[in-house]
Amino acid sequence: MTVTARGALPSTPYDVTVVGAGVVGCAIARELARHPRLRVALVEAQDDVGQGTSKANTAILHTGFDATPGSLEARLVREGSRRLAAFAAESGIPVEPVGALLVAWDEEQRAALPRLAEKAERNGYRAAQLLDAAQLYAREPHLGAGALGALHVPGESIICPWTTTLAYATQAVLHGVDLHLNSAVQQVNRPEGAHLLTTDRGTLRTRCLINAAGLHADTLDRDLGHHDFTVTPRRGQLLVFDKFARSLVRHILLPVPTALGKGVLVTPTVYGNVLLGPTAEDLDDKRATASTADGVALLREKGRRILPALLDEEVTAVYAGLRAATEHDDYRITAHPSQAYVTVGGIRSTGLTASLAIAAHVTELLADTGLALGPERELEPVRMPNLGEAFPRPYQLAELIDADPEYGTLVCHCERVSRGEIRDALAAVIPPNSLDGLRRRTRARSGRCQGFHCGAAVRALFEEGQR
Ligand SMILES: Cc1cc2nc3c(=O)[nH]c(=O)nc-3n(C[C@H](O)[C@H](O)[C@H](O)COP(=O)(O)OP(=O)(O)OC[C@H]3O[C@@H](n4cnc5c(N)ncnc54)[C@H](O)[C@@H]3O)c2cc1C
């Protein structure tokens, strides 16, 4: 079991190296772990898995009802949704099948709903149903005035994106994948039929290369001589409302989509909050994850129409994620057999949902590049700590607390995170290297006080765990 964050990288060559430990790269590494004869590395620039776009999205497990029929994305979202729902059930990732309502606010949008229902059918999704205004308000009594009807998509769910990425990576590492953090790949050369990756931590040699570098996939692709796409970071800002807002909304409330994306939505989260967002702003800077006054104002204006009472609730946090948009309308997943190289680019707004299907697709492409995958095995299941509000948390489990009182000692009172959960996270297969990483594993410091009360205690436990 190998997870490294410092020191020189191993000198023994790998069969396959995946660059980028976002949800997509981790899913690919996990898929490759099915093949025990392969020596696989997962190489990440930052100090944790899931630190890029994968930590900052709207956390919806899509059905793919609104994808472009016939596209690669449509197929992989549909298939990925099924695969991830099954994986989540097996590994304890919280999922709530709350369903979505695509709300029409004017006649033009109402006229578009039957077309969207037909599109859903063409995407193989047959459960969508048209609702009139009365049916809509019966389902969502706090919806703003003036909605004319909706398309109900019962299969849309909410999921924990942090646990998903971590579960993939944990299962991959437990099955022999080497995870190397703090290892930004700066350059790739290909002498004598192998790739030589120059990283922050020295060089790494690999026979096959998979580029899952998210926002930076175009840069790496160019290093290998390809000019197939350019990533334009498309920022999505979001507001997180306090748990008191949760009773205001039952479904994911979607607007009728536009060319720029799915538009501003209101959705519950599995942590018991409510999200309002995201914006869609095309930028030049791949690090521009700041929230802006204009973005917040726009979201508040849109939110007021959708769910007016939401705006009276407290905002707990704001965040922004960058979609890896390109000039193309579909994912850019391409095998380059002569280079033993696969590009996984342009995974824009559906990558969390599609991740497991992307991984299966990429593994097939890798085999097409001439790599003998060798025998395949079933992976031993992993069981992840539950961060979801709809499922029992340790502080609620009397028997667990009887057996280990640390689960009954709360450290973060807003999110009810116990000492036992923090201790477990610090001792996990992939431990956090920062307080933010600990937050994504436990929810500690992510509640309404944002760590004002528990910050010092959480930090002390984290620092103790680092020793
Ligand atoms: C606002 C927003 C809302 C979204 N909502 C949803 C949703 O509801 N449902 C859904 O399914 N999807 C959603 N998405 C999309 C989803 O989040 C992404 O498609 C997915 O996270 C992409 O994962 P990734 O692994 O490709 O990229 P990333 O998570 O960005 O991972 C790429 C990794 O590569 C690393 N890296 C880059 N360059 C190098 C290098 N040179 N060397 C080493 N490592 C490198 C980065 O550090 C990063 O960790 C949303 C996205 C946004 C921004």
The ligand as a Gaussian input file, in Angstrom:
#p B3LYP/6-31G(d) Opt

LIG

0 1
 C      -19.693000      24.497000     -10.708000
 C      -19.628000      23.064000     -11.161000
 C      -20.728000      22.242000     -10.979000
 C      -20.668000      20.904000     -11.386000
 N      -21.702000      20.082000     -11.093000
 C      -21.623000      18.756000     -11.387000
 C      -22.667000      17.882000     -11.010000
 O      -23.621000      18.293000     -10.347000
 N      -22.568000      16.579000     -11.388000
 C      -21.507000      16.103000     -12.107000
 O      -21.513000      14.925000     -12.451000
 N      -20.478000      16.908000     -12.445000
 C      -20.514000      18.213000     -12.092000
 N      -19.494000      19.063000     -12.420000
 C      -18.379000      18.546000     -13.198000
 C      -17.389000      17.753000     -12.391000
 O      -17.101000      18.375000     -11.156000
 C      -16.123000      17.591000     -13.230000
 O      -16.469000      17.103000     -14.509000
 C      -15.121000      16.663000     -12.583000
 O      -14.860000      17.047000     -11.252000
 C      -13.847000      16.650000     -13.392000
 O      -12.950000      15.806000     -12.746000
 P      -11.470000      15.662000     -13.274000
 O      -10.854000      14.567000     -12.494000
 O      -11.477000      15.569000     -14.749000
 O      -10.803000      17.081000     -12.952000
 P      -10.157000      17.637000     -11.610000
 O      -10.977000      17.347000     -10.430000
 O       -9.833000      19.069000     -11.851000
 O       -8.831000      16.785000     -11.455000
 C       -7.697000      16.998000     -12.235000
 C       -6.511000      16.847000     -11.335000
 O       -5.330000      16.891000     -12.124000
 C       -4.332000      17.533000     -11.366000
 N       -3.314000      18.013000     -12.305000
 C       -3.448000      18.948000     -13.265000
 N       -2.296000      19.107000     -13.925000
 C       -1.403000      18.250000     -13.378000
 C       -0.045000      17.961000     -13.623000
 N        0.642000      18.594000     -14.583000
 N        0.583000      17.035000     -12.864000
 C       -0.111000      16.369000     -11.884000
 N       -1.406000      16.613000     -11.625000
 C       -2.047000      17.541000     -12.347000
 C       -5.071000      18.642000     -10.658000
 O       -4.373000      19.102000      -9.518000
 C       -6.394000      17.975000     -10.310000
 O       -6.389000      17.425000      -9.014000
 C      -19.512000      20.416000     -12.036000
 C      -18.404000      21.249000     -12.217000
 C      -18.457000      22.561000     -11.753000
 C      -17.253000      23.429000     -11.883000

